[in-house]
Amino acid sequence: MTPGPRNLITDIAGLRVGNAHDERLRSGVSVLTADAPFRAAVHVMGGAPGTRETDLLAPDKLVDAVDAITLSGGSAFGLAACDGVMEGLRAAGRGFAVGTARVPIVPGAIIFDLLNGGDKGWSANPYPALGRAALDTAAPDFEIGSHGAGMGALTANLRGGLGSASAVLDGGATVGALVAVNALGSATIGDSPHFWAAPWEMGSEFGGLGLPTDFPASDEPQPVKQLGEATTIAIVATDADLGKSALHRMAVAAHDGMARALVPSHTPLDGDLIFAVSTGAHPAARDPAAEFVLGHAAASVLARAIARAVYSAASIKGDLQPSWQSRFGAR
């Protein structure tokens, strides 16, 4: 397993990501789309999720593929980002065909970033426009850190952000992750610059620091956010040809990566969830061993993407929390 050439989810051919944010608002939107509709599933483990169109992703539901997935700030207001994405897709002739009508299928999820110091006194919901802008910028290359849905994200002790990573498996399939990290927990260990995800790091993609010599296994973390204020939302993707049931299992397995990189994870106060998608371009063996490998890869790639989000976040005037770079980068 090695990183793809970009070390981004878009190392999976055909996938594109667009970001849009408003620094004054301290919030934004990220959109994953593709050249053609793609299969998707979802699994929720947090106690306070905010979602749109996720029921369609169950294996027994009619729609087999989606046109885009939206990750947004703004709490419930951010679900309206999907409206802007739908408008853009409809203008491009995309969508589920019902007679002569086309309905773009755009599941979405949100993080809570309403108390991060940004100006939230808008007179009209800004998220539809941010969603459309993110779709319009979708490309194979995109920025991580304080961009898109990660613009205003916070963790227990440091600025969160948008992260991505990829891996090419020995069998030729590619797995990638895109994540907005707004966690109740911490991506770093104690007061150190070391990341919980260090054992899965490839090269020095988030500093190459490894694990600290003093490992605080006996610490009892206390919540620093209230109910509904914290969520990490992610997409794991592959070009392996998987059906919706297998993608659901991949999303379940990928939650291990969230737990490896954020401590604690999946609390009653988080809305942690993971979408899993497939472009279907690479043949996949329909057996438990193949799904086992893909699930492990998805968890490892997601752990790396989470650490990269926090490592790459930038400081902005008026921050409520320091960025990793401002606190530890000089070392």
N, C-alpha and C positions, 0 to 999 in steps of 0.2 A: 504494500500500500504506500503510495507516494502522493504528494500534493499535485493537483493539476497545474497547468501553466499559469493561470491567474490566481490560484488559490481562492477562488470565488465559486459560488453556486453556479455561475454561468459557464464554468468549465464543462457543464452538461450542454452539449450542442443544442441550439434552438431556444434555450432559456435566455430571458432578458430581465434586467431589474432596473427600475426607475425610482429616483428619490426626489422629493420636494419637501422643503421645510421653510419655516418662517422664524428667524432668529428672535424677533421681538415676541412672538407667540411662544417661543421655546417648545415647538412641537412640529411634527411633520408626518409624512406618509411614505411608505415604500411599497412598491408594486412588483410582483413577479408575474410575468406573462411569457408567452412563447409564440413561435411562428404558427402553431396550430393548437387546438384544444388538447389538454392533457388530463390524465386521470389523477384523482386526488382523494385523500382520506384525511381524517383528523382524529386525534385522541386528546382528551382534556383530563388533567390531573390536579389542577389548582381548584381552590374552593370558591373563587370569585371571577369566573370568566366573562368576557363580553364578546359576542360573536354574531355573525350574520351568514345565513345560507349554509350553515354547517350540517343541518339535517339531510341535505341533498347528497352528502358525501358518504352516507351509510351504504354498505354493499347492496342492500335490497332496494335502493331508490332508483328511479327511472333514469336520471341524468348520469351518463357515464363519464363525462369529461367537463372540465371548466375552462374558462378563457383567461382568468387571472386570479391571483390571490392578493389581498390587500392587508398589509400590516400598518396600523395607524396609532398615533397618539390621540389624545382628546377624550379618553374614556368613551362613554356612550355617544357623545357628539361625533367622535371619530368614525363611527360606523357609517356615517354619511359620506365618507371618502369613497366608498364603493359606488355611490351614485355617479361621481365624476368619472370613475374608471369605466362604468357601464356606458356613459355617454360617449366616451372616446372610442370604445370598442364598437358600439352601435354605428358610429360614424364611419368606422372602417369595415362595416359589413360583417362583423363577427357576432356570434351568438347562437343559441340553441334554436333550431328551426321549428316553428309551429305554424304550419301552413305558409303563408306569405310573410309572417312576422318572424323576427329574430330577437331573442332575449339573451344578452350576454350573461353568463353565469360567473359571478364574482363573489366567492366566499371571502370573509374578512374577520379580523380579530383586532382588539384594541388593547393599549396599555393606558394606565392612569398617569397623566402628567399634568394635571390641573393645578397642582400646588407646588410647582417647581420654580416659581419666581417670574414666569412669563406673564405677559399681558393677556389675560383671558376675558377682557371686557368687550368682546366683539358684539356688534349689533346683528350680524348675519353669520351663520355657521361657516367657518373658513374651510372646512374639510372637503366638501365636494370639489372646490377649485384645486386644493392641494392634491387630491386624488387624480384629477385630470392632468395636472402638471406632471405628477410622477409617472403616469402612463406615457405621456408624450416624450419623456426623456429616457424611456426604457432602452437599455443597450447592454451588450455583453460586458462592458467595463463600467464600474460604478464605484463610488466612494463608500468607505465604512467609517465607523467612529461616530462623530456628532453630525450625522446626516440622516435624512429621511425620518423614519419612525423612531430612530434613536436620538434625535436632536435633543429632546428634553428629558431623556431617561436618567433615572437615578438608581443606585443600589443602596445597600446598608451604609456604605462608607465612602463610595467614590461615584463619580459620574458614570452612568451606563452608556449605552450606545448601540449602534447597528454593527453586527458582525457577520462575517461569512468565511467559509473555508471549504476545501474540497479534497477528495482523495480518488486516485485511480487504482482500482483493485487489480490483483494479479490476473484475474479472468478477463479483464478488459472493460468492465463496467465502471462508471464514474458515479460517485456519491458526493453531494454538496449540501451545505446548510446556509440559511439566512436567518438571522435572529435579531430581535429587538429586546435588549436586556434592561429591564426596569424592575429588578428583583428586590424582594424583601431581604434576601440573604446577601452574602458577600462573595465576590469572585476571587478575592485575595484572602490569604491566610493570616488571621490575627491583624497585627499592625504592620505586617511585612509587605514587601512588594511582590511576593511569590504568589502564583496563581494555583488554585486548587486543581486546575486542569493540566498542570505541568507534566504529569506522566504521559499525556497524549500529545504533547507539543511536537511538531515537526520542524526541525531546524531551529531558528530563533524567531518564529513568527509572532510571539508575544514576549520577547525579551531573553529567552533562553536561560532563565534563572534557576530552573529546577525547583525542587522542594526545599523548604528550610530545614535546618538541623533540629529545631524545636517545633514539634508538630502538636498543635493544641487539641488533641483528640478528646480531652475530658471537658473542654469548654461547653457551657450551656448558653447558646445564643439567645438574645432577647429581641423581640420585634421592635423595630424603630419606625414602622409605618402602621397605619390603621387599616381596618377591613376595606378591601377593594382598592387600596392605593398602590399595589405592587403586582406586576405581572411580567412574565417573560414569555413572549410569543415567537414561534419559530416555524420555519419550513425546512424539511429535509427532502432532498430530491435525488432522483437517479434516472439514468437512461435505460436501466434494466426494465424489461417488459413485464410489469407487475399489474395484476388486477386490483380492484379496490379492497378486497379482503386482505391480500398480501401487503398492500400499502398501509392498511390499518395496523397490521402487526409491526410493520417497520416504524410507524409513528410511536407505538407502544414501546418498542425497544429503544428508540431515540431518546425517550425521557430519561434513560440511564445517563446519557450525556449531560443533561441538565443538572442531574444530581451530582455528577462528578465535578461540575464547574461552578456551582452555586450552592453555598451552605448557609442556611437550610434551603431546600426546594420543596415545591408542591405543598405549601402550607395552606391552612384554611383562609389565609389572608391574601394569597396569590391567585391569579387566574391563569396559571401556566397551562399552555396547550401547544401542540405540535401538529402542523399539517404535513402530510407526506405526499409527494407527487412523482409521477413517472411520465417521461416522454415516450417510452416504449421503443426507443430506437435500437437498443441492444438486446439480443435474445437472452432470455433468462430461463434457467432450468426451473421447472415447477416442482421443487422438492424442498423439504424442510432444511436441508443443509445449505442450499443457496440463500434462502430467506434468513437463515442464521447469520451468514456472513454479511449480508446487506444490513441487517439490524445492528450488528456490532459496528460496522463502518459508520452507519448513521449516527450512533451514539458518540463515537470517537470524534467524528467531524463536527458535531454540534458542540461538544465540549470545547474544542479548539476555537470555533466561531464565537462562543461566548467570551472566552478570554481575549480574543482579538478585538471584540467590541469595546471592552473596558480599556484595554491597552491603547487603542487608537483614538479614544475620545479626546476632544480638545476642550480647553478651558474657555469660558465665555464670561465677560464682565457681569457681575451680579450672581455668579454661581452660588448655589446653596451647598454644594459639595465640591471638593477638589477633583480634578481629573487625575488618573494614574500618572500621566506624564508630568503634571505640575508638582505632584507630591514625590514621585520617585524617579522621574526621567533623568534628572541631573546626576543620579548615581551611576 
